[in-house]
Amino acid sequence: MASIHPPIPTVTLNDGTWFPELGLGTYGLRGEDGIASVDAAIESGYRLVDTAVNYENEREIGEAVRRTSADRDDLLVTTKIPGRNHGYDEAIESTNGSLSVLGLDRIDLSLIHWPNPSVDRYVDSWRAMIDLREQGKIRSIGVSNFTEAMLTRLIAETGVVPAVNQIELHPYFPQAAMRAFHAEHGIRTESWSPLAKRSELLTEQVLRELAVIHDVTPSQVVLRWHIELGSTPIPKSADADRQRENAGVFGFSLTPEQVDAISALERGRLFDGDPNTHEEM
């Protein structure tokens, strides 16, 4: 299988580790087909693979990592601690469980999946993750769906700044304020649902026009928009050809004016995911 050209570039996180500018989302990729899909993505050049306890496919991700010809140290496997495992001891148990199911000796990036503020134990979880990083079980630690206030609290109470905050981000919800806060504090933005699936985003006129100008697809225009914003998108696809298409966004660029035109599509969240109210166990 041909590799992606040019390869997916990386940036350096605030803890000194590398992080790709584009990764693979794996929600819904399960069973032998799921393993094959992840393996195909790795073989074609993906190095960041994103899973979670609640995706119920950590076993498949670990198996794909073992099957691939890529060196383990060249891969970055992310998983996430679910809400039901918030708390110091619970987060440690959750991480050990993920390591067992993945069948790996380390998690490259561990995230708190949702802050669940009514439970109010995410700081305890964070303290556990700091200790797990010191033990070498986790390489980098971060969060998902955290607000500015929640990030500020984590930093103030522990002195440790998350390496990553994975948030809903797409042209309908560009999250300018959150991205600015991240940039100010050296936190890498990561985009979930980067293509705003189950919406009409890819039919927007501005995206169709830019796709013609750059001789790419509307999906590639959107993913390049994420790159220009300084965020790592993690589009999910089970199809090898689509995976290669999604990753083929490093051979062209958008002008600042084109980026702004895409950002002007803003309309707000699509997924009822306000971290102050939405909670998942």
C-alpha positions as CSV (number, residue, x, y, z in Angstrom):
1,M,0.0,0.0,0.0
2,A,1.4,3.4,-1.0
3,S,2.3,5.8,1.8
4,I,0.9,9.3,2.1
5,H,3.0,11.9,0.4
6,P,4.0,14.2,1.9
7,P,4.0,12.5,5.3
8,I,1.9,13.8,8.1
9,P,4.0,16.5,9.9
10,T,4.3,16.7,13.7
11,V,4.5,19.5,16.3
12,T,6.0,19.5,19.7
13,L,3.7,19.4,22.8
14,N,4.3,21.4,25.9
15,D,5.9,18.3,27.5
16,G,8.4,18.0,24.8
17,T,6.9,15.0,23.0
18,W,5.9,14.9,19.3
19,F,2.3,15.0,18.1
20,P,1.0,14.6,14.5
21,E,-0.9,17.4,12.8
22,L,-3.6,14.9,11.8
23,G,-4.8,11.6,13.3
24,L,-7.3,8.8,12.9
25,G,-10.6,8.8,14.9
26,T,-11.8,5.2,15.6
27,Y,-15.3,5.6,17.1
28,G,-17.3,2.6,15.8
29,L,-14.4,0.7,14.4
30,R,-14.7,-2.7,16.0
31,G,-14.1,-6.4,15.3
32,E,-11.8,-7.7,12.5
33,D,-13.0,-5.0,10.1
34,G,-12.1,-2.4,12.7
35,I,-8.6,-3.9,13.2
36,A,-8.1,-4.0,9.4
37,S,-9.2,-0.4,9.0
38,V,-6.8,0.9,11.7
39,D,-4.0,-1.3,10.3
40,A,-4.6,0.2,6.8
41,A,-4.5,3.7,8.2
42,I,-1.2,3.1,10.0
43,E,0.3,1.4,6.9
44,S,-0.6,4.4,4.8
45,G,1.0,6.9,7.1
46,Y,-1.2,7.7,10.1
47,R,0.7,7.8,13.4
48,L,-1.9,9.1,15.8
49,V,-4.8,6.7,16.6
50,D,-7.5,8.0,18.9
51,T,-9.7,5.6,21.0
52,A,-11.4,5.7,24.4
53,V,-12.7,3.3,27.0
54,N,-16.2,4.2,26.0
55,Y,-15.6,3.4,22.3
56,E,-15.3,-0.3,23.4
57,N,-12.6,-0.9,20.8
58,E,-9.3,-0.6,22.7
59,R,-8.7,-4.3,22.1
60,E,-8.9,-3.7,18.3
61,I,-6.6,-0.7,18.4
62,G,-4.0,-2.7,20.4
63,E,-4.2,-5.6,17.9
64,A,-3.8,-3.2,14.9
65,V,-0.7,-1.7,16.5
66,R,0.7,-5.2,17.0
67,R,0.0,-6.2,13.4
68,T,1.3,-3.2,11.7
69,S,4.8,-3.0,10.2
70,A,5.3,0.5,11.8
71,D,7.6,0.7,14.7
72,R,5.7,1.1,18.1
73,D,7.8,4.1,19.0
74,D,6.6,5.8,15.8
75,L,2.9,5.5,16.9
76,L,0.9,7.6,19.3
77,V,-2.1,5.7,20.8
78,T,-4.6,7.9,22.7
79,T,-7.3,6.6,25.0
80,K,-9.6,8.4,27.4
81,I,-10.8,7.9,31.0
82,P,-14.6,7.7,31.2
83,G,-16.7,9.7,33.7
84,R,-17.5,6.6,35.8
85,N,-13.8,6.3,36.5
86,H,-13.3,9.9,37.8
87,G,-11.3,10.1,41.0
88,Y,-7.7,9.3,42.0
89,D,-7.9,5.6,42.6
90,E,-10.5,5.1,39.9
91,A,-8.3,6.9,37.2
92,I,-5.4,4.6,38.1
93,E,-7.6,1.6,37.8
94,S,-9.0,2.8,34.5
95,T,-5.6,3.3,33.1
96,N,-4.4,-0.1,34.2
97,G,-7.5,-1.6,32.6
98,S,-6.9,0.2,29.3
99,L,-3.3,-1.0,29.3
100,S,-4.5,-4.5,29.8
101,V,-7.2,-4.4,27.1
102,L,-4.9,-2.6,24.6
103,G,-2.1,-5.1,25.4
104,L,0.4,-2.2,25.3
105,D,3.1,-1.3,27.9
106,R,2.2,2.4,27.7
107,I,-0.5,4.8,26.7
108,D,1.0,7.6,24.6
109,L,-1.7,10.2,25.4
110,S,-4.4,9.8,28.1
111,L,-7.3,12.2,28.2
112,I,-10.1,12.8,30.7
113,H,-13.0,12.2,28.3
114,W,-15.5,14.6,29.8
115,P,-15.1,16.9,32.9
116,N,-18.5,16.0,34.4
117,P,-18.6,19.0,36.7
118,S,-21.5,17.8,38.8
119,V,-19.3,15.0,40.0
120,D,-16.4,17.4,40.6
121,R,-13.6,14.8,40.7
122,Y,-11.7,15.7,37.5
123,V,-8.9,17.4,39.5
124,D,-8.4,14.1,41.5
125,S,-8.3,12.2,38.2
126,W,-5.7,14.7,36.9
127,R,-3.5,14.1,39.9
128,A,-3.6,10.4,39.2
129,M,-2.6,11.0,35.6
130,I,0.3,13.1,36.7
131,D,1.6,10.3,38.8
132,L,1.0,7.7,36.1
133,R,3.0,9.8,33.7
134,E,5.8,9.9,36.3
135,Q,5.6,6.1,36.4
136,G,6.0,5.8,32.7
137,K,2.6,4.2,32.1
138,I,1.4,7.3,30.2
139,R,3.7,9.5,28.1
140,S,1.5,12.6,27.7
141,I,-1.6,13.7,29.6
142,G,-4.4,15.9,28.5
143,V,-8.2,16.5,28.6
144,S,-11.2,16.5,26.4
145,N,-14.1,18.9,26.3
146,F,-12.7,21.2,29.0
147,T,-13.6,24.9,29.3
148,E,-11.3,27.8,30.0
149,A,-12.4,27.8,33.6
150,M,-11.8,24.1,34.0
151,L,-8.4,24.3,32.5
152,T,-7.5,27.2,34.7
153,R,-8.6,25.3,37.7
154,L,-6.5,22.2,36.8
155,I,-3.4,24.4,36.2
156,A,-3.9,26.4,39.4
157,E,-4.5,23.3,41.7
158,T,-1.8,21.1,40.3
159,G,0.7,23.3,38.4
160,V,0.6,20.9,35.4
161,V,-0.8,22.2,32.1
162,P,-2.6,19.7,29.9
163,A,-0.7,18.9,26.7
164,V,-3.9,18.6,24.7
165,N,-7.5,19.6,24.9
166,Q,-9.7,17.6,22.4
167,I,-12.8,19.6,21.7
168,E,-15.7,19.8,19.2
169,L,-14.3,22.0,16.4
170,H,-15.4,22.4,12.8
171,P,-16.3,25.3,10.5
172,Y,-19.8,25.5,12.1
173,F,-18.1,25.8,15.5
174,P,-14.6,27.3,15.1
175,Q,-14.0,27.9,18.9
176,A,-11.9,31.0,18.4
177,A,-11.8,31.9,22.1
178,M,-10.9,28.4,23.2
179,R,-8.1,28.2,20.6
180,A,-6.7,31.5,21.7
181,F,-6.7,30.3,25.3
182,H,-4.9,27.1,24.3
183,A,-2.3,29.1,22.4
184,E,-1.7,31.4,25.3
185,H,-1.1,28.4,27.6
186,G,0.7,26.1,25.2
187,I,-2.1,23.6,25.0
188,R,-2.5,21.7,21.7
189,T,-6.0,21.9,20.2
190,E,-7.4,18.6,18.9
191,S,-10.6,18.6,16.9
192,W,-13.3,15.9,17.3
193,S,-15.9,15.7,14.6
194,P,-13.7,17.9,12.4
195,L,-15.9,17.4,9.3
196,A,-19.2,18.1,11.2
197,K,-20.6,14.7,10.3
198,R,-24.4,14.4,10.0
199,S,-24.6,18.0,8.8
200,E,-24.7,19.7,5.4
201,L,-21.2,21.2,5.9
202,L,-19.5,19.7,2.9
203,T,-22.2,21.1,0.5
204,E,-21.5,24.7,1.6
205,Q,-20.7,26.9,-1.5
206,V,-17.5,28.3,-0.1
207,L,-16.1,24.8,0.5
208,R,-17.1,23.7,-3.0
209,E,-15.5,26.8,-4.6
210,L,-12.2,26.4,-2.6
211,A,-12.1,22.7,-3.5
212,V,-12.2,23.7,-7.2
213,I,-9.5,26.4,-6.7
214,H,-7.1,24.0,-5.0
215,D,-8.1,20.8,-7.0
216,V,-9.0,18.9,-3.8
217,T,-12.2,17.7,-2.2
218,P,-14.4,19.8,0.2
219,S,-13.4,17.4,3.0
220,Q,-9.7,18.2,2.3
221,V,-10.5,21.9,2.3
222,V,-12.0,21.5,5.8
223,L,-9.2,19.4,7.1
224,R,-6.6,21.9,5.8
225,W,-8.6,24.6,7.5
226,H,-8.0,22.8,10.8
227,I,-4.2,22.6,10.0
228,E,-4.1,26.3,9.3
229,L,-5.8,27.0,12.6
230,G,-3.1,25.0,14.4
231,S,-5.4,22.2,15.5
232,T,-5.0,18.5,14.9
233,P,-8.2,17.0,13.3
234,I,-9.0,13.3,13.9
235,P,-11.4,12.3,11.1
236,K,-12.8,8.8,11.3
237,S,-13.0,6.6,8.3
238,A,-13.0,2.8,7.9
239,D,-12.3,3.1,4.1
240,A,-8.6,3.0,3.1
241,D,-9.1,5.3,0.1
242,R,-10.9,7.9,2.2
243,Q,-8.3,7.6,4.9
244,R,-5.6,8.5,2.3
245,E,-7.7,11.3,1.0
246,N,-8.2,12.8,4.5
247,A,-4.5,12.7,5.2
248,G,-3.6,14.2,1.8
249,V,-3.9,17.8,2.9
250,F,-0.2,18.8,3.3
251,G,0.4,19.6,-0.3
252,F,-1.6,22.8,-0.4
253,S,-2.4,25.7,1.8
254,L,-5.2,28.2,2.4
255,T,-4.8,31.9,2.5
256,P,-5.8,33.8,5.7
257,E,-8.7,35.2,3.7
258,Q,-9.8,31.7,2.7
259,V,-9.5,30.5,6.3
260,D,-11.7,33.4,7.5
261,A,-14.3,32.7,4.8
262,I,-14.6,29.1,6.1
263,S,-14.7,30.3,9.7
264,A,-17.6,32.6,8.8
265,L,-19.8,29.5,8.5
266,E,-20.0,29.6,12.3
267,R,-23.4,28.7,13.8
268,G,-22.5,26.9,17.1
269,R,-22.4,23.4,18.5
270,L,-23.9,20.5,16.6
271,F,-23.7,17.8,19.2
272,D,-25.3,19.0,22.5
273,G,-21.8,18.9,24.0
274,D,-21.6,21.9,26.4
275,P,-19.1,20.7,28.9
276,N,-20.8,22.7,31.7
277,T,-24.0,20.6,31.3
278,H,-23.3,17.6,29.1
279,E,-21.9,14.6,31.1
280,E,-21.0,11.1,30.1
281,M,-20.3,8.1,32.4
